[in-house]
Amino acid sequence: MTTYFAQIDSNNIVTDVRVVSAEYMAANPELYPGTWVQTYFDDPNKTYAGIGYTYDYATENFYAPIAPIEP
């Protein structure tokens, strides 16, 4: 089964996204330091993570960065 994981920093901002099984990550923790959360490519109720997206623990979902409003 193909699974997708996003690495988030201390501010819950996505810094990396990988296609890897949870079993492989668990067996090789030295390759995946930090905090990783699963993201879903084919779930219509979830947003697939991208670099710079924010992870919300309450909804277990990712949110795209908001572009600044130009005057």
RAVEN-V978069 format. One record per pair of residues at least 6 apart in sequence whose C-alpha atoms are under 7 Angstrom apart, sorted by the first residue. I is the first residue (numbers start at 1). J is the second residue. If there is no record, write none. Layout:
BEGIN
i=I j=J
i=I j=J
END
This chain:
BEGIN
i=2 j=19
i=2 j=20
i=2 j=21
i=3 j=19
i=3 j=20
i=3 j=21
i=4 j=18
i=4 j=19
i=4 j=20
i=4 j=38
i=4 j=39
i=4 j=40
i=5 j=17
i=5 j=18
i=5 j=19
i=5 j=36
i=5 j=37
i=5 j=38
i=5 j=39
i=6 j=14
i=6 j=16
i=6 j=17
i=6 j=18
i=6 j=36
i=6 j=37
i=6 j=38
i=6 j=39
i=6 j=49
i=7 j=14
i=7 j=15
i=7 j=16
i=7 j=17
i=7 j=35
i=7 j=36
i=7 j=37
i=8 j=14
i=8 j=15
i=8 j=35
i=8 j=36
i=9 j=15
i=12 j=54
i=12 j=55
i=13 j=52
i=13 j=53
i=13 j=54
i=13 j=55
i=14 j=50
i=14 j=51
i=14 j=52
i=14 j=53
i=14 j=54
i=15 j=51
i=15 j=52
i=16 j=51
i=17 j=50
i=25 j=32
i=39 j=48
i=39 j=49
i=40 j=46
i=40 j=47
i=40 j=48
i=41 j=48
i=46 j=61
i=47 j=61
i=47 j=62
i=47 j=63
i=48 j=62
i=49 j=62
i=52 j=65
i=53 j=62
i=53 j=63
i=53 j=64
i=53 j=65
i=54 j=62
i=54 j=63
i=54 j=64
i=55 j=61
i=55 j=62
i=55 j=63
i=56 j=62
END
